Amino acid sequence: MLPRELKAESFASYPPQARAIATEHLGALQRLPFAFAPSLLREVIDFDYKFPAERSTLQDELSTLDSLSDAELHQWFEAFFSISLSSTLENFDWVNLPAQFVEQQAAYLWSTHQLDGFRKAATEYGDRLNRLRKPELNRLSRVGVAIIGREVQSYSSPLFKNLRKHGTYFTNVSPQGGLACLMAALEERAQNYPQPFAHWYVEGGDLEPHGSHIASVSYRALTPTRNALLKRMQEEISRPGMGPEELRAVMARLTPTDLKVETGTDPVLSRFELKLLTEGSGTQIYSTAFAQWASREVLRRAQPLTLLVRYAPRQRQRPMNELLAGGIGQAELDPVGSLIDGDMGAYYQWIDQQRLSESERSSFIAWFEDHQIAVAIGPAMPRGAESNTAIDMEKLFSMAVT
């Protein structure tokens, strides 16, 4: 099948909302080059499990394609139309299995020396969309918080070196009530602007109490899913011919029901949690890897107005066979190593936050939990400055978030 042969019934097996949006924009999909259409359907088929920000972006893209004349569309996709694919790919069920098709397509493009041309065409297409896209202005400025170093009694080396030049480094923050203050600030923002998936709490350990308007994911709460996934990975690795690429493909196709574990009532969040564990490196084993990858994916996909990430001690490194065998809860913990992981994770979180719209209005706070060290970045915070004036977390937060 080629894109021009698509019909409304071609999407009969899609989830309800994905089927509706594919049918609504059938005309645009029929005009697309075969080298590009499956990549777009890979996003469409997951529409029911996407966050509001992702849905809006995809709908804008499809509406833009609808609005193009035949001449404009050919100009946009000229490089894609020139890419040749094999008859084997043409006969693949790319409508119902677009993700698997894209994997095979990438291998074919590489083997036929067309991959660079495809990447160049994809970059140019993305640039065209970005030039047309007009993001809505947020009523609230974006705020990120990273809390690191739980259970570390003392640490003499400098922290937040990468963040200090972008804001003010505080050395005399009262730790009393610091966590409660930051959780309360998250709660207040969520209550004042209660949009779905606009406010997030990522926890490396046990979740603190929080309101219903806050989306949350927790490494500890996902223990049954992580253990089931590790068991599945062991089973797959033992199969003949199973290599890293094959294992990655198997993991990418898993759904919550495949692991036979209880999931939450929100299918969007449940699918997101599984993807954190199947697509992230080490997220099944290390709490710090989970927290860092979760913050990246939340910012990339949900584009939240508020994101609080709290790191917890991870287990010490052990041989991979032992790690995959499970028993993670009994492992020896490494608080200091986790502090170092969290320090770098906080920096990555700030970088990912800066990639979102209105970054010039955004604020960011990183705090060494239960200690006096913090850094605050925001429009009102002097860059590259240091303060040893006594301050509590409530005052620091109000200074950073304008």
Stockholm file with secondary structure:
# STOCKHOLM 1.0

chainA/1-402         MLPRELKAESFASYPPQARAIATEHLGALQRLPFAFAPSLLREVIDFDYKFPAERSTLQDELSTLDSLSDAELHQWFEAFFSISLSSTLENFDWVNLPAQFVEQQAAYLWSTHQLDGFRKAATEYGDRLNRLRKPELNRLSRVGVAIIGREVQSYSSPLFKNLRKHGTYFTNVSPQGGLACLMAALEERAQNYPQPFAHWYVEGGDLEPHGSHIASVSYRALTPTRNALLKRMQEEISRPGMGPEELRAVMARLTPTDLKVETGTDPVLSRFELKLLTEGSGTQIYSTAFAQWASREVLRRAQPLTLLVRYAPRQRQRPMNELLAGGIGQAELDPVGSLIDGDMGAYYQWIDQQRLSESERSSFIAWFEDHQIAVAIGPAMPRGAESNTAIDMEKLFSMAVT
#=GR chainA/1-402 SS CCGGGCCGGGGTTSCHHHHHHHHHTHHHHHTSCTTTHHHHHHHHTTGGGSCHHHHHHHHHHHHHHHHCCHHHHHHHTHHHHTCCCCHHHHTSCTTTCHHHHHHHHHHHHHHTTCHHHHHHHHHHHHHHHHHHCCCCCCSSCCEEEEEECTTCCCCCSCCCHHHHTTSEEESCEECTTHHHHHHHHHHHHHHHSCCTTSEEEEESSSCCCCCTTSEEEETTTTHHHHHHHHHHHHHHHTSTTCCHHHHHHHHHHCCGGGGTCCCCSCHHHHHHHHHHHHHSSSTTTCHHHHHHHHHHHIIIIICCSEEEEECCCEECCCCHHHHHTCCGGGSCEEHHHHHHHHHHHHHHHHHHHHTSTTGGGCEEEEEETTSSCEEEESTTSCTTEEECSCEEHHHHHHHHCC
#=GC SS_cons         CCGGGCCGGGGTTSCHHHHHHHHHTHHHHHTSCTTTHHHHHHHHTTGGGSCHHHHHHHHHHHHHHHHCCHHHHHHHTHHHHTCCCCHHHHTSCTTTCHHHHHHHHHHHHHHTTCHHHHHHHHHHHHHHHHHHCCCCCCSSCCEEEEEECTTCCCCCSCCCHHHHTTSEEESCEECTTHHHHHHHHHHHHHHHSCCTTSEEEEESSSCCCCCTTSEEEETTTTHHHHHHHHHHHHHHHTSTTCCHHHHHHHHHHCCGGGGTCCCCSCHHHHHHHHHHHHHSSSTTTCHHHHHHHHHHHIIIIICCSEEEEECCCEECCCCHHHHHTCCGGGSCEEHHHHHHHHHHHHHHHHHHHHTSTTGGGCEEEEEETTSSCEEEESTTSCTTEEECSCEEHHHHHHHHCC
//
